[in-house]
Amino acid sequence: MKTLILGAGYAGLATATKMKPTPDLEVLLVERNPYHTFETRLHEAAAHNTRVTLPIEPLLRGTGVNFEQASVDSIDVDAREVTLKDGRVLTYDTLVVGLGSVTNFYRIPGLSDHATELKDVSDADEIFNYVNRIYSAGYTGNRDIVVGGAGLTGVELVTELAQRAQVLSRARGLPPFNIYLVEAGPKILPVLDDALRARAERTLNEYGIHVLTGHRLMEATATGVTVQTADGEQKQLQAGKIIWTGGIQARDIVKGERLEKGPGGRIAVDDYLRAKGYPEVFVVGDMALAHDQGGKPVPTTAQHAGQQGRLTGKNIRSLVKGRELEKYQPNTMGEFVSLGGLMAVGWMKLPWNQKLAMTGGMAHVMKKASEWKWRSSID
Ligand SMILES: Cc1cc2nc3c(=O)[nH]c(=O)nc-3n(C[C@H](O)[C@H](O)[C@H](O)COP(=O)(O)OP(=O)(O)OC[C@H]3O[C@@H](n4cnc5c(N)ncnc54)[C@H](O)[C@@H]3O)c2cc1C
């Protein structure tokens, strides 16, 4: 069975590392980078230049999976063909698509031209270099940063940047730059309950971050943004750097007559994570629209991408051995948000569907533990 896995993110890499050399199973992992990116740690790289990548090939030892560094151009699931950017065409019996998501700029004028994203190591480098530049001797431009979107990514980024600003300001004797966190919705971190959100808000206040909830970003230019309140009042925020973390959409790369796509362009999948109408195509991670036991869309998170990948790896081995496939049962183990340094807030799942809320150092340890768990799961 000729199997292609596209993308070595949380979902694709989990699929690949679940493989074992199996007669009649030939697996090729295709990824544009020679490394896996710990996307959940990009905010650390943006603030502190931390290393957040891992070479792929050593992780595939003992799996029987071959690796090809190449960029996918298009996928035609009717023709069962994957076209690479270099023009080569790959065919398959079974396909796993885990190419992740892209930033959604919601067609806000000027935003895609003037805002930096946080999806890739190169985005993190750009932000890190900007902060270094504004602390260099002779810099005279506007030093402030506007971050759009107060979800997990936006909040983790602003707190980490604020911490870096404190360190650099002390070391170089310069005032810290202003950080504006702009959010159209009424609250930051809508995934958290009120008590944890209040703790996160307190940390943002302690850092001096300007939190503008209920402010819609209307336009971005080379020198700043226009925001608007619910009652129509407009304000200009001047900034040397605009960063947009306000939304994602599935990578739009798969074409097929019978494909069903849902909100954010995610591909509807069945109980086994196969694209509806295409039983030979598994879709995993941010690209997949799966539902939980209560009928709600499964969130686009690394923990769910990893679970989906691991199950798909197992199911592909079952397929080749003629065994029954296992159904996907999403399990949200918890949610932790880092708030700079050793501070974090979040909750973990306890038996009987109880939640244990945590703040401070303990939550930080739990956040790190989830990263270590991911790291050991792919070894
Ligand atoms: C800053 C940040 C913080 C986050 N924090 C958390 C968190 O704390 N907890 C959490 O659960 N989730 C978090 N997330 C979300 C999480 O990172 C995503 O849900 C997760 O990465 C999705 O996994 P995936 O495998 O679908 O996609 P990805 O991990 O994005 O992997 C997609 C892979 O496909 C490759 N690829 C893309 N296009 C092509 C192409 N054309 N050809 C070849 N290869 C290609 C990419 O290089 C990448 O390796 C965070 C995201 C960000 C950006």
The ligand as a Gaussian input file, in Angstrom:
#p B3LYP/6-31G(d) Opt

LIG

0 1
 C        2.292000      30.912000      18.383000
 C        1.322000      29.750000      18.495000
 C        1.051000      29.230000      19.758000
 C        0.207000      28.120000      19.868000
 N        0.006000      27.606000      21.107000
 C       -0.703000      26.467000      21.233000
 C       -0.819000      25.827000      22.500000
 O       -0.326000      26.331000      23.515000
 N       -1.514000      24.666000      22.578000
 C       -2.059000      24.075000      21.463000
 O       -2.634000      22.972000      21.604000
 N       -1.985000      24.648000      20.256000
 C       -1.328000      25.832000      20.095000
 N       -1.206000      26.421000      18.864000
 C       -1.893000      25.815000      17.709000
 C       -1.085000      24.655000      17.132000
 O        0.243000      25.052000      16.900000
 C       -1.737000      24.150000      15.838000
 O       -3.071000      23.796000      16.108000
 C       -0.952000      22.937000      15.311000
 O        0.337000      23.341000      14.883000
 C       -1.689000      22.270000      14.150000
 O       -0.961000      21.140000      13.756000
 P       -0.950000      20.666000      12.215000
 O       -0.132000      19.424000      12.174000
 O       -2.329000      20.642000      11.676000
 O       -0.228000      21.836000      11.436000
 P        1.261000      22.369000      11.591000
 O        1.837000      22.040000      12.913000
 O        1.190000      23.809000      11.204000
 O        2.045000      21.549000      10.480000
 C        1.847000      21.720000       9.106000
 C        3.129000      21.281000       8.424000
 O        2.921000      21.292000       7.019000
 C        4.046000      21.884000       6.373000
 N        3.590000      22.442000       5.120000
 C        2.677000      23.425000       4.946000
 N        2.474000      23.650000       3.651000
 C        3.258000      22.782000       2.968000
 C        3.458000      22.523000       1.585000
 N        2.811000      23.212000       0.646000
 N        4.330000      21.549000       1.238000
 C        4.998000      20.826000       2.190000
 N        4.836000      21.049000       3.509000
 C        3.975000      22.019000       3.905000
 C        4.505000      22.939000       7.359000
 O        5.852000      23.303000       7.127000
 C        4.294000      22.236000       8.691000
 O        5.423000      21.494000       9.080000
 C       -0.391000      27.548000      18.704000
 C       -0.131000      28.106000      17.441000
 C        0.715000      29.196000      17.343000
 C        0.995000      29.765000      15.965000

